[in-house]
Amino acid sequence: MSNSDWLDRTRTALWHPCTQMKQLEAMPPLPIARGEGPWLIDYDGRRYLDAVSSWWVNLFGHAEPRINAAIVDQLSRIEHVILAGCTHAPVVELSERLASLTGLGHAFYASDGASATEIALKMSFHYWRNSGQPDKTGFVSLKNGYHGETLGALSVTDVALFKDTYAPLLRNSHQAMSPDWRLAEPGESAETYALRAAADLEVWLVDHADTTAAVIVEPLVQGAAGMAMHHPAYLARLREVCDRHDVHLIADEIAVGFGRTGTMFACEQAAARVADIADFICLSKGITGGYLPLSAVLTRDEIYAAFYDDRTARGFLHSHSYTGNPLACRAALAVLDIFAQDDVIARNRTKSARFTEMLAELRGHPRVRHFRQAGMIWAFDVADAAPGFAADFHRRALDLGVFIRPIGNTVYFMPPYCIGEAEMTQLNEATLTLLDT
């Protein structure tokens, strides 16, 4: 079947995510037949460079043979089993390896990033209740932060487009000053501004710590804010602030975990281990290499211990039917194997430095503002972007064989780690062409 055949059927049968469906009349979705490495291929055979890793999830390219093989092998063993009352090798092995990598333990699984946020918020709230401090029920997040679109996650999100319609359904939370270095005063360094933002949050906690359960942040990069980046000093100082005021710190590494920022986890740029920064870490997106839905929350042993009791009501009574799915866990284990076998973090550092050099002309383009980079993420803001800029840029990029989705006036690259110099050259040249026309 051709692209047009699938487009007719999708308009009739589907309701697409994060989409005003009427706009698909003018800008139809791209029908994808298959993928190869960093490429998406439609039903008419056209190839598109997947510059956004299929919504930030794909790490090693499409149809990666080692992940394919792991899933096929698991299919011959057990495809799924209830995790309430059962266990299996993939989920145990994955939990052990995540604990070793983060310094946090007792992984709790779900299917997606928003669910991981919900779990971390509920765990923090329930911990304080079990610990005899039931008034600690509030949450603090950052201005322009994003943590998902289920009701709890949306309550700590600060993106009006997603949040305003559902405001009557949401719990109130406090949004603290963002450490986004684009907001610094002239002459103020990114580090100085980050420390000022942490100090501002502490001022609020001085009066509200007794009713605050946790602070939740996206470490180093606030994705939906337009890849807003901040200095690692913010995380280290925030840990000190949370310790002083007896408040949990939740690291939402859903988008930035698994090597995206240049270290396995973004928190590692502020301390030796995730556990030195966070009380909880939320993981998803790249955890399975972009293959299957999976998320996880890991926490400290003392938090887990507060739920360990003869009384059922003191336990963490949260679940979904596919918790800890063996196929997803095998995919995640294959991802961790690839990190080890291919020395991915070191290779990505070399690659990202080279690619940043290649983007020098783009960085100096007269329409580019606030060019920024963290690991395998590049972003910049476009000066005098007209209304509808993001959709227009996306549409025109497809004509040049690039799949890219700006956020407002922010253009970003978050490609799979398998991208090579030839593909990066195409991405760079296409972007320059789009900025000039």
C-alpha positions in Angstrom: 0.0 0.0 0.0 1.1 3.6 -0.7 1.4 6.5 1.7 -1.9 7.9 0.6 -3.7 4.7 1.4 -2.5 4.7 4.9 -3.3 8.4 5.4 -6.9 7.9 4.4 -7.2 5.0 6.9 -5.4 6.9 9.7 -7.7 9.9 9.5 -10.7 7.6 9.9 -9.4 5.4 12.7 -6.9 7.2 14.8 -6.7 10.1 17.3 -3.1 11.1 17.4 -1.3 12.2 20.5 -0.5 15.9 21.2 -2.3 16.8 18.0 -5.1 19.1 16.9 -6.6 16.6 14.5 -8.1 19.2 12.2 -4.6 20.4 11.4 -3.8 17.0 9.8 -5.9 18.1 6.8 -3.1 20.6 5.9 -0.2 18.7 7.5 -0.8 15.0 7.3 1.2 12.6 9.5 4.1 10.7 7.9 3.3 7.1 7.1 6.3 5.0 8.2 6.8 1.5 6.8 10.2 0.7 8.5 13.3 2.0 10.0 17.1 1.5 9.5 19.6 3.0 11.9 18.9 6.7 12.1 16.5 6.5 9.1 12.7 6.4 8.8 11.4 5.1 5.5 7.8 5.7 4.3 5.6 3.4 2.2 6.8 5.1 -1.0 10.4 4.4 -0.2 11.4 8.0 0.9 14.0 8.2 3.7 13.9 10.7 6.5 16.7 11.3 9.1 15.1 10.8 12.5 16.6 13.9 14.1 14.4 13.6 17.3 14.9 9.9 18.0 11.2 9.3 17.6 10.2 11.5 20.6 13.6 11.1 22.3 13.3 7.3 22.9 15.6 5.7 20.2 19.2 5.4 21.3 21.0 3.1 18.9 18.9 3.3 15.8 15.9 1.5 14.4 16.0 -2.3 13.9 19.2 -2.6 16.1 20.2 -6.3 15.7 21.2 -6.9 19.3 18.0 -5.6 20.7 16.0 -7.5 18.1 17.7 -10.7 19.1 17.1 -10.2 22.8 13.4 -9.7 22.3 13.1 -12.7 19.9 14.9 -14.9 22.5 12.6 -13.7 25.3 9.5 -14.5 23.1 10.4 -18.2 23.3 10.5 -18.1 27.1 7.8 -15.9 28.6 6.1 -12.9 27.0 4.4 -11.7 30.1 3.4 -12.7 33.6 1.7 -10.9 36.5 4.4 -9.3 38.7 2.1 -9.2 41.8 3.0 -12.6 43.2 5.4 -13.7 40.5 8.9 -12.7 39.4 11.2 -13.5 36.5 14.9 -13.2 35.4 14.7 -10.1 33.2 13.0 -7.9 35.7 15.4 -9.0 38.6 18.5 -8.6 36.4 17.4 -5.2 35.2 16.6 -4.0 38.7 20.0 -5.2 39.9 21.8 -3.4 37.1 19.9 -0.1 37.5 20.7 -0.2 41.2 24.3 -0.7 40.5 24.3 2.2 38.0 22.4 4.7 40.2 23.2 3.7 43.8 19.4 3.6 44.4 17.4 0.4 44.7 14.1 -1.5 44.7 13.0 -0.5 41.2 9.3 -0.1 40.7 8.1 -0.4 37.1 5.4 1.2 34.9 5.0 1.8 31.2 5.7 5.4 30.5 7.3 8.6 31.8 4.1 10.2 33.2 3.4 7.0 35.2 6.9 7.1 36.6 6.3 10.7 37.8 3.0 9.6 39.4 4.8 6.8 41.2 7.5 9.0 42.6 5.0 11.7 43.8 2.9 9.0 45.5 5.9 7.3 47.0 7.1 10.6 48.5 3.7 11.6 49.8 3.1 8.1 51.3 6.6 8.0 52.8 5.9 11.1 54.9 2.5 9.7 55.9 4.1 6.4 57.0 6.8 8.4 58.8 4.3 10.3 61.0 4.5 13.6 59.0 1.1 13.6 57.2 1.2 17.4 56.6 4.0 17.0 54.1 1.8 16.7 51.0 2.9 19.5 48.7 5.3 19.5 45.7 7.6 22.0 44.1 8.6 22.0 40.5 10.3 24.5 38.2 8.8 27.2 36.0 8.4 25.9 32.5 9.0 22.3 33.7 7.4 19.3 32.2 6.8 15.9 33.9 3.9 14.3 31.9 0.2 14.7 31.3 -1.6 12.4 33.7 -3.2 14.4 36.5 -0.5 14.1 39.1 2.3 14.7 36.6 0.4 17.6 35.1 0.0 19.1 38.6 3.8 19.6 38.7 4.1 20.6 35.0 4.2 24.3 34.0 3.3 24.3 30.3 0.1 26.2 29.9 -0.9 24.6 26.7 -1.1 21.2 28.4 -2.2 22.4 31.8 -4.7 25.2 31.6 -7.7 23.3 30.3 -7.4 20.7 33.1 -6.6 23.1 35.9 -9.9 22.3 37.9 -8.8 18.7 38.1 -5.3 19.4 39.4 -3.6 19.8 42.8 -1.9 23.0 43.4 1.9 23.0 43.4 4.6 25.7 43.6 6.7 26.5 40.6 10.1 27.8 41.5 12.5 29.9 39.5 14.0 28.0 36.6 17.9 27.8 36.4 17.7 28.1 32.6 20.8 30.0 31.8 19.1 31.9 29.0 17.4 33.9 31.7 20.6 35.1 33.4 21.3 38.8 33.7 23.9 40.3 31.3 27.3 39.3 32.5 26.0 36.7 34.9 27.5 33.2 34.4 25.4 30.1 34.0 26.7 28.8 37.3 26.0 32.0 39.2 22.5 32.2 37.8 21.9 28.5 38.7 23.0 29.1 42.3 20.7 32.2 42.5 17.8 30.0 41.3 18.6 27.4 44.1 18.7 30.2 46.7 15.3 31.5 45.5 13.8 28.0 46.0 15.3 27.8 49.5 13.6 31.1 50.4 10.3 29.5 49.6 11.1 26.3 51.6 12.0 28.3 54.7 8.3 29.0 55.1 6.8 25.8 53.5 9.1 22.9 54.2 6.7 21.5 56.9 4.0 21.0 54.2 6.3 20.0 51.3 7.0 16.4 50.4 9.4 16.8 47.5 11.0 19.0 44.8 10.9 17.5 41.3 13.3 18.7 38.6 14.5 17.7 35.1 18.3 17.6 35.6 20.4 19.7 33.3 17.8 20.0 30.5 14.1 21.1 30.7 12.9 19.4 27.5 9.5 20.8 26.8 10.7 24.3 27.8 12.7 24.3 24.6 15.7 22.4 25.7 16.4 24.9 28.5 19.8 24.0 29.9 21.3 24.7 33.3 24.6 24.4 35.1 25.2 21.2 37.2 25.9 23.4 40.2 22.1 23.8 40.5 21.6 20.1 41.3 24.4 20.0 43.9 23.1 23.1 45.7 19.5 21.8 45.5 20.6 18.6 47.2 22.0 20.7 50.1 18.8 22.8 50.2 16.5 19.7 50.3 18.7 18.1 53.1 18.5 21.3 55.2 14.7 21.4 55.0 14.0 17.7 55.1 12.4 17.5 51.6 12.8 14.8 49.0 14.5 15.5 45.7 13.0 13.7 42.6 15.2 13.5 39.5 13.1 13.2 36.4 15.6 11.7 34.1 12.9 10.4 31.7 14.3 12.4 28.8 17.9 12.9 29.8 18.9 9.5 31.2 20.9 6.9 29.4 23.6 9.0 28.0 21.7 11.9 26.5 23.6 14.7 28.3 27.1 13.1 28.1 27.0 10.9 31.2 24.9 7.9 31.8 22.6 10.0 34.0 22.5 13.8 34.1 22.8 13.8 37.9 26.3 12.4 37.5 27.5 15.8 36.3 26.8 17.2 39.8 28.0 14.2 41.9 29.7 10.8 41.6 26.4 8.9 41.7 22.7 9.6 41.2 22.2 8.6 44.8 24.4 11.5 45.9 21.8 13.9 44.4 18.4 12.3 44.2 16.0 10.5 46.6 14.1 9.2 43.6 15.0 8.8 40.0 12.4 8.5 37.2 13.5 6.6 34.1 11.8 5.9 30.8 12.1 6.8 27.0 15.6 5.5 26.2 15.5 2.7 28.7 14.5 0.1 26.1 16.2 1.8 23.2 12.9 3.0 21.8 11.5 -0.5 21.4 8.9 -1.1 24.1 7.0 1.0 26.7 8.8 0.8 30.1 9.5 3.1 33.0 11.1 2.7 36.4 11.4 4.6 39.7 14.3 3.8 42.0 14.6 5.1 45.5 16.7 5.0 48.7 16.6 1.9 51.0 15.3 4.0 53.9 12.3 5.1 51.9 11.5 1.6 50.8 11.8 0.5 54.5 9.1 2.9 55.5 6.6 0.8 53.5 7.8 -2.6 54.7 5.2 -3.7 57.3 2.7 -6.3 58.2 -0.1 -3.9 57.5 -1.2 -3.9 53.8 -2.3 -0.3 53.9 1.3 0.8 54.6 2.5 -0.8 51.4 2.7 0.9 48.1 -0.5 -0.2 46.5 0.1 0.9 42.9 0.1 -1.3 39.8 -0.8 -1.8 36.2 -1.3 -5.1 34.3 2.0 -5.0 32.4 4.3 -4.0 35.2 7.8 -5.3 34.6 7.0 -6.9 31.3 9.7 -9.5 30.4 10.0 -8.4 26.8 10.5 -4.8 27.7 13.0 -5.7 30.5 15.0 -7.9 28.0 15.1 -4.9 25.6 16.4 -2.7 28.5 19.0 -5.3 29.4 20.2 -5.4 25.8 20.5 -1.6 25.9 22.7 -1.7 29.0 24.8 -4.4 27.3 25.3 -2.2 24.3 26.4 0.7 26.5 29.1 -1.6 28.0 30.1 -3.4 24.8 30.5 -0.3 22.7 31.8 2.1 25.4 28.9 4.3 24.3 29.5 7.2 26.8 33.1 7.7 25.7 32.3 7.4 22.0 29.4 9.8 22.3 31.7 12.4 24.0 34.0 12.3 21.0 31.2 12.3 18.6 29.3 15.2 20.2 32.5 17.3 20.3 33.1 16.7 16.6 29.5 17.4 15.7 29.5 20.7 17.7 32.5 21.7 15.6 30.6 20.8 12.4 27.8 23.1 13.5 30.0 26.2 13.8 28.4 27.9 10.8 24.9 27.2 12.2 25.9 28.6 15.5 27.0 31.8 13.9 23.9 32.2 11.7 22.3 35.6 12.1 18.9 34.1 13.1 20.3 31.8 15.7 20.2 32.8 19.4 21.3 30.9 22.5 23.0 28.0 20.7 23.5 25.3 23.3 24.6 21.7 23.7 24.6 19.0 26.3 26.0 15.6 25.3 24.0 14.4 22.3 21.5 17.3 22.4 21.9 20.5 20.4 19.4 23.4 20.5 19.0 27.0 19.5 16.3 29.7 19.4 15.3 31.3 16.1 15.1 35.1 16.1 11.9 36.7 14.7 10.2 33.3 14.2 6.8 34.0 12.7 3.6 32.4 14.1 3.3 28.8 13.0 7.1 28.6 12.7 7.4 25.1 14.2 4.9 23.5 11.9 6.3 25.2 8.9 9.8 24.3 9.7 8.8 20.6 10.2 6.9 20.5 6.9 9.8 22.0 4.9 12.4 19.8 6.6 10.5 16.7 5.4 11.0 18.0 1.8 14.8 17.9 2.6 14.7 14.4 4.0 14.8 15.3 7.7 12.2 14.6 10.4 12.5 17.3 13.0 9.9 18.9 15.3 10.8 22.4 16.8 9.3 23.4 20.1 8.0 26.9 19.6 10.9 28.9 18.2 13.4 26.4 19.5 15.0 24.0 16.9 16.7 21.0 18.5 18.6 17.9 17.4 18.4 14.8 19.5 19.4 12.0 17.1 20.1 8.4 17.8 23.6 7.7 18.9 24.4 5.8 15.7 24.2 9.0 13.6 27.4 9.5 11.6 29.2 12.5 10.1 27.4 12.1 6.7 23.9 12.2 8.4 25.0 15.1 10.7 26.2 17.0 7.6 22.8 16.5 6.0 21.0 17.7 9.1 23.3 20.8 9.4 22.9 21.7 5.7 19.2 21.2 5.7 18.8 23.4 8.8 20.9 26.2 7.3 18.8 26.0 4.1 15.6 26.3 6.1 16.9 29.3 8.1 17.8 31.0 4.8 14.5 30.5 3.1 
